[in-house]
Amino acid sequence: MGKKKIRKGEHVEWDTPRGKTEGDVQEKVTSRTRIKKHTVAASEQDPQYKVKSSKTGKEAIHHPEELRRKNQGGGGGKKRK
């Protein structure tokens, strides 16, 4: 997502060692934070985002460039003829 604005509640996907997973953005993290025995060095200049997996319910924190918007609806695009 790079420089695009990420918002709380947005549905996204990201890569894990076991493949892709998806979930919702829980919050923007802008300070040093611990999650799962790991310290995340987020800041106002380098924010990261807490996400919650739709598959497992587990939470993680990722850099914005690791997150991709995921369409929740079916369709919306033009049909090919």
C-alpha positions in Angstrom: 0.0 0.0 0.0 3.0 2.2 0.3 2.0 5.9 0.7 -1.7 5.2 0.4 -3.8 6.0 3.5 -4.7 2.9 5.5 -7.8 3.2 7.7 -9.1 1.3 10.7 -11.6 -1.4 9.7 -10.1 -1.7 6.2 -9.9 -5.3 4.9 -6.4 -6.2 3.8 -4.2 -9.2 3.0 -0.5 -9.9 3.7 2.1 -12.6 3.3 3.0 -15.0 6.1 5.5 -17.9 6.2 2.5 -20.2 5.5 1.1 -18.2 2.6 -1.3 -15.3 2.3 -3.8 -14.3 4.9 -6.3 -11.6 5.3 -8.0 -9.6 8.0 -9.0 -6.1 9.2 -6.9 -3.2 10.3 -7.4 -2.7 14.0 -5.3 0.5 14.6 -2.4 2.7 13.5 0.6 2.2 15.7 2.9 5.2 16.2 5.0 4.3 19.2 7.3 1.5 20.3 5.0 -1.5 21.1 5.3 -5.1 22.2 3.2 -7.8 20.6 3.8 -11.6 20.9 7.1 -11.1 22.7 8.3 -8.9 19.8 9.1 -5.2 20.0 7.8 -3.1 17.1 9.7 0.2 16.6 6.8 2.2 15.1 6.8 6.0 15.3 4.9 9.0 13.9 7.4 9.1 11.0 7.3 5.3 10.5 3.8 4.1 11.5 2.8 0.5 11.4 -0.6 -1.1 11.5 -2.1 -3.7 13.9 -4.2 -6.3 11.9 -6.4 -9.1 13.1 -6.5 -12.3 10.9 -9.9 -13.3 9.7 -8.7 -17.0 9.7 -7.2 -17.3 13.1 -8.2 -14.2 15.1 -4.5 -13.6 15.9 -3.1 -10.0 15.9 0.1 -8.8 14.2 1.7 -5.5 13.4 2.9 -4.8 9.8 4.5 -2.0 7.8 2.0 -0.4 5.4 4.0 -1.6 2.3 3.3 -5.2 3.5 -0.5 -4.7 3.4 -2.7 -4.9 0.3 -6.3 -3.9 0.1 -8.6 -6.8 -0.4 -12.0 -6.5 -2.0 -14.7 -7.9 0.2 -17.6 -7.8 -2.3 -18.1 -10.0 -5.3 -17.8 -8.1 -8.5 -17.8 -4.4 -8.9 -15.7 -4.7 -12.0 -16.8 -4.6 -15.7 -17.8 -7.9 -17.3 -15.8 -8.9 -20.3 -17.6 -9.8 -23.5 
